[in-house]
Structures are given as structure tokens and as C-alpha cells.
């Protein structure tokens, strides 16, 4: 991906018309397959200064795909009166220096930390042992297995990277599923029992947390199902996924 920044200086009194023009122009961005997201910001200290940030799938997709496509004329028609007000228009590559601040708690913290995930997995595997469909998959299970899964979930949802440091991270988790030939019926039962366990141990039940939690369980179990098939060739190395509020992990090859 590439980030384009366009800096405008709009004369006093012209801000309403400028923002209205971009409200309409943004319809073209929203429809463009080359556009990942966009945001127009106005400077508080210098209200005449605006910055438009557009994330494109690539610079080529922007310059050739979008500008050469059918959506660009409508976009240009709206912004053309403001071309002379542009002070900068450049593409930037993202670096590894990025993250989020502490104003929004991590899912790990919202759930109740390591102790909450340990309660969850202990209860979950109690349910698993009594289940005729998925129970046989865990016959002879290591007594510490629930604790290891709690470590995995804690790391996924933003907690300490203990599973990576102590258990080997993604490659170890992958090896646990290779060749297991998990069926869709068993995957669904596994996910259902985990949701029951979440209710039983009192994990937060607000819609935002449960939507994010369920999103990972669906994603993770479907990936495990695919990786477990006899002819599967999943990548042998990858990071432990880091799940956020309604956001899937942005894997990059």
C-alpha cells in the first residue's frame, strides 16, 4: 500500500464549499477498487490548512488505475477548482514505526487479562471432554493444554507474547493441526462450545467485544480447518495474529 498526502490552503470563507466539494468527490474514492481509505482533516491551529490522506493499493494503481479509470472524471470535476490551492501532493511509503495509543483498551485487557482466558479455556475443555463429536480429538490431552491455549488467545488479543516466547508461536500452533482432517461439523461444534464457555465464565458480553471475539474464533477455526486437510500446504512461518476491535490482521507476504 502507498499513502498519498495532499495539502491545501483554502482562503478564509471558502471552507464550506471546499468540504462540500470533497464530500461529493469522495463518492468516487469510495467506489474505487484502488482506494483503501481516505480522510480529510482541517488544521485547528491554522484553519486555512487542510490535509487529505488517501491510502492506495499502490502508486501505480492510483496513477494508472484510478486516474485512467471511469471514476476519475467525476472526482476531478469536483476538486478542479482547488488545484491551485495545493501546497503538496506526494506519495509516502509506510514504515514499521506505527501502532496505537492507550486510549482504547486492548481486547486482552477488556476481557480481564490472562486470568480470564485461563478460566475460559479450563471451562471450555471441560465441555469438550463431555462432547461426543470433538471430545475424541482431545483424548489423552496434555493436562497443560488449556493453559497453552489461554496463552495463545491472550497473545492474539493483545496480551504478552508468551505463546511465541515459550511455545514457538505460529509454527508450533500450525503443527498441532496438520493432518488432523478437521470436519466442518467439528469446527462448528468447537466454536459453539467456546462461546458457551465464554458465557459460563462471564467474559464481557457487550456487543463490541463479542463481535470481535467471535470474529477471531470464526477466522481462526476456519483457518485451522483448511490447514488440517491432508493436501494442505499452509505457510510454515507467520506471526501470531493480533486481533483488534473488529479488525482482522493485515498479513503481508
C-alpha positions in Angstrom: 0.0 0.0 0.0 1.0 3.6 -0.5 -0.2 6.7 1.3 -0.9 10.0 -0.6 -0.9 13.3 1.2 -2.4 16.4 -0.4 -2.1 19.6 1.5 -4.4 22.5 0.7 -4.6 26.1 1.7 -8.1 27.3 1.4 -8.9 31.1 1.7 -11.0 32.2 4.6 -14.6 31.8 3.8 -14.1 29.0 1.3 -14.0 26.1 3.7 -17.7 25.1 3.5 -17.6 24.9 -0.3 -14.3 23.1 -0.3 -15.6 20.4 2.2 -18.8 20.1 0.3 -16.9 19.5 -3.0 -14.9 16.8 -1.3 -18.0 15.2 0.1 -19.1 14.6 -3.5 -15.6 13.8 -4.8 -15.3 11.1 -2.1 -18.0 9.1 -3.7 -15.5 8.3 -6.4 -12.9 7.3 -3.9 -15.4 5.1 -2.0 -16.2 3.3 -5.3 -12.6 2.9 -6.5 -11.1 -0.6 -6.0 -7.7 1.1 -5.9 -8.6 3.1 -2.8 -8.2 1.6 0.7 -9.4 4.5 2.7 -9.3 8.3 2.8 -9.7 11.2 5.3 -9.8 15.0 5.0 -8.5 16.9 8.1 -8.5 20.6 8.9 -5.8 22.2 11.0 -7.0 23.6 14.3 -4.0 26.0 14.6 -4.3 27.2 11.1 -7.9 26.7 9.8 -7.0 27.6 6.2 -4.8 24.4 6.1 -6.3 21.1 5.1 -4.7 17.7 4.6 -6.2 14.9 2.5 -4.9 11.4 3.2 -5.7 8.7 0.7 -4.3 5.1 1.1 -4.0 3.4 -2.3 -3.3 -0.2 -3.0 -0.1 1.0 -4.9 1.2 4.2 -6.6 0.7 2.5 -10.0 -2.9 1.7 -9.1 -3.5 5.3 -8.2 -1.7 6.9 -11.1 -2.8 4.5 -13.8 -5.7 2.6 -12.5 -7.8 5.3 -10.8 -6.6 8.3 -12.9 -7.1 6.2 -16.0 -10.5 4.8 -15.0 -14.1 5.9 -15.3 -14.4 7.3 -11.8 -11.6 9.9 -12.2 -13.5 12.5 -14.3 -16.2 12.9 -11.7 -13.6 13.2 -9.0 -11.6 15.8 -10.9 -14.7 17.8 -11.7 -15.3 18.4 -8.0 -11.7 19.2 -7.0 -10.5 21.1 -10.1 -11.4 24.5 -8.6 -9.0 23.8 -5.8 -5.9 22.5 -7.7 -4.2 25.9 -7.4 -4.6 25.7 -3.6 -2.5 22.5 -3.4 0.8 23.1 -1.5 2.0 19.4 -1.5 0.8 16.2 -3.3 3.1 13.2 -2.8 3.1 9.5 -2.2 4.6 8.1 1.0 5.6 4.5 1.9 4.7 3.3 5.3 7.4 2.3 7.7 7.5 -0.2 10.6 7.1 2.6 13.1 3.3 2.6 13.8 0.9 1.5 16.4 -1.9 2.7 18.6 -2.0 4.6 21.8 -3.5 3.6 25.1 -6.8 5.4 25.0 -8.6 2.3 23.7 -8.1 -0.9 25.8 -6.8 -4.0 24.1 -9.3 -6.9 23.8 -7.0 -8.7 26.3 -7.5 -6.1 28.9 -11.2 -5.7 28.2 -11.7 -9.5 28.6 -10.0 -9.5 32.0 -6.4 -10.4 31.2 -4.6 -13.8 31.5 -6.8 -15.0 34.3 -10.0 -14.5 32.3 -8.6 -16.5 29.4 -7.4 -19.3 31.7 -10.9 -19.5 33.2 -12.3 -19.6 29.6 -10.1 -22.5 28.4 -10.4 -24.5 31.6 -14.2 -24.4 31.3 -14.0 -25.0 27.5 -12.1 -28.2 27.8 -14.4 -29.4 30.5 -17.2 -29.1 27.9 -15.0 -30.6 25.2 -14.3 -33.8 27.3 -18.0 -34.4 27.5 -18.8 -33.8 23.9 -19.2 -36.9 21.6 -18.2 -35.1 18.5 -15.0 -33.1 19.4 -14.1 -34.9 22.6 -12.3 -37.8 20.8 -9.9 -35.3 19.2 -8.6 -34.4 22.6 -8.3 -37.9 24.1 -5.0 -38.1 26.0 -4.7 -34.3 26.1 -1.8 -32.8 27.9 -3.1 -31.5 31.3 -1.4 -28.2 30.5 -3.2 -27.9 27.1 -5.9 -25.5 28.4 -3.2 -23.2 29.8 -1.3 -23.2 26.5 -4.4 -22.3 24.6 -5.1 -19.5 27.1 -1.6 -18.2 26.3 -2.3 -18.3 22.6 -5.6 -16.4 23.0 -4.0 -13.9 25.3 -1.3 -13.1 22.8 -3.8 -12.9 19.9 -6.0 -10.4 21.7 -3.1 -8.1 22.7 -1.6 -9.7 25.8 2.0 -10.7 26.4 3.8 -12.7 23.7 4.2 -15.8 25.9 3.0 -18.3 23.4 5.6 -17.1 21.0 8.3 -17.0 23.6 7.5 -20.2 25.4 5.7 -22.4 22.9 7.2 -21.4 19.5 4.4 -19.2 18.1 2.6 -19.8 14.9 4.8 -22.7 13.7 4.0 -24.7 16.8 0.3 -24.0 16.6 0.3 -25.0 12.9 2.0 -28.3 13.7 -0.8 -29.1 16.2 -3.4 -29.0 13.3 -1.5 -30.5 10.4 -3.1 -33.8 9.1 -6.0 -33.7 11.6 -8.6 -33.6 8.8 -11.0 -31.5 10.9 -14.5 -31.5 9.5 -16.8 -28.5 9.2 -19.2 -30.2 11.7 -16.4 -30.5 14.3 -15.2 -26.9 13.6 -18.7 -25.6 14.3 -19.1 -27.6 17.5 -15.7 -26.4 18.7 -16.7 -22.8 18.1 -20.1 -23.3 19.7 -18.6 -24.8 22.8 -16.1 -22.0 23.2 -19.0 -19.5 23.0 -20.8 -21.5 25.7 -17.7 -21.4 27.8 -17.4 -17.6 27.4 -20.9 -17.3 28.8 -20.2 -19.7 31.6 -17.1 -17.9 32.9 -18.5 -14.4 32.4 -16.4 -13.0 29.6 -17.7 -9.5 28.7 -21.0 -9.8 26.8 -21.1 -6.3 25.3 -21.8 -6.5 21.5 -18.5 -4.8 20.6 -16.3 -7.3 22.5 -18.3 -10.4 21.5 -18.3 -9.3 17.8 -14.5 -9.1 17.8 -14.1 -12.2 19.9 -16.5 -14.2 17.6 -14.8 -12.8 14.5 -11.4 -14.2 15.6 -12.9 -17.6 16.5 -14.6 -17.9 13.1 -11.5 -16.8 11.3 -9.1 -19.0 13.4 -11.2 -22.1 13.3 -11.8 -21.9 9.5 -8.0 -21.4 9.0 -7.3 -24.4 11.3 -9.8 -26.5 9.3 -8.1 -25.6 6.0 -4.7 -26.2 7.4 -5.7 -29.6 8.8 -6.7 -31.1 5.4 -4.4 -33.9 4.0 -3.3 -32.0 1.0 -3.0 -28.6 2.7 0.3 -26.6 2.2 0.0 -23.7 4.6 2.9 -21.3 5.0 5.3 -22.8 7.6 6.1 -19.5 9.3 3.9 -16.5 10.1 3.4 -14.2 13.0 0.8 -14.9 15.7 -2.2 -13.0 14.6 -3.0 -9.9 16.5 -6.7 -9.2 16.7 -8.3 -5.8 17.4 -11.7 -4.3 17.8 -13.4 -5.6 14.6 -10.2 -5.7 12.6 -8.6 -8.7 11.0 -4.8 -9.0 11.0 -3.2 -7.3 8.0 -0.9 -10.1 6.8 1.6 -9.1 4.2 3.5 -11.7 2.1 
